[in-house]
């Protein structure tokens, strides 16, 4: 994994985490926004500016890729690199959770 990717995505922002999590199956920006709202019971609401800026940056970094256009919406999916970065982040979160549980 390239140093730029490690520097930018490890640890990652909540926005990047949820986008990668949602793109394990092909989806578009608005679909991701709705999925994140549902997953977090409305606690996290991604704005269009944040969402589309992130998608563009993540596509350039090759952690997601454009799959197709559907009803004038761009459909994206996580790449192998994106999956690797997501798994690293999930292990980091699990480690943090385990530490918190042990300290109770």
N, C-alpha and C positions, 0 to 999 in steps of 0.2 A: 504494500500500500504506500502510495506516494506521501511525502511529508506534508505537502499542502493539504491533502485530504485529512490526514491525522490532525493537523493544526486547526482546521476549520470545523471538523465534525466530531472530534473526541476531546472533551465531552461535547454533546450537541445541544442546541437550543430545543425547547419544547416544540416549537414550530417544525423544525427539521425532523424531530423524532416522530411527531404525529403524521407528517407527510409521508415519510418512509414507511411507517407502520401501515398507513392506509393504502399505499401503492404496492403492497404485496399482491394485490389484484388490480388490474387496469382500472383507472378512474380519471376523472377530470377535476379541475380546481373546485368547482361548486360542490361536487360530490364529496370531496375531501372535507370541505368546510362543514357540511352536514354530518358526515361521519364523526368528526372530532367533537362537534356539539353533542351528538348522541352519546359517544363514549364517555364524555366528561360531564354528562348531565348539565350541559350549558355553561360549565365553569370556564371553558376555553372557547373563545370565538375568534377564529382567524379572519382578519379583514381581507378584502380583495387585494389591496396593495401589498400586504405582507405575503399573501398566498402566491400571487403571480410573480412577485419579485423572487421569492424563494424557489418556485418551480423553475424559473429561468436560470438562476444561479446553479441549482442542483443539476439541471440538464447539462450546463456547461462543464460542471465538475464530474459528469458521467456517473452520478449516483442514481439518477433516474433517466429514462429515455422516452421520447415521443413514440407512441405506438401507432396511432391513427387519429383521424378527425371524425367526429360523429355528431351530427346536428350542429355544426359549427363550433363544437367544443373539442379542444385538444385532449386526447386521452394519453396518460403517462403510465409507466410501470417502473418499479424498482429494478435496477441492474444488479448483476452479481456483486459489483463493488459496493453498491448501496446496501445490499443485504449483509455483506461483511461488516460494514460500518454500523448498521442497525444492531447486529448481533453483539458487537463489541459494546455498544451503548447499553443494551439490555443486560449484559453480564455486569456492567458497571453499576447499573441501578439495582440489580439483585444483590450485589455485594454490599451496597450502601444500606439496603433494606435489612439484610442479615445483621449488619453491625448495629443498626438501630434496635432490632429485636433483642440482640444479646445484651444491650445496655439497659434494658428495662428492668 
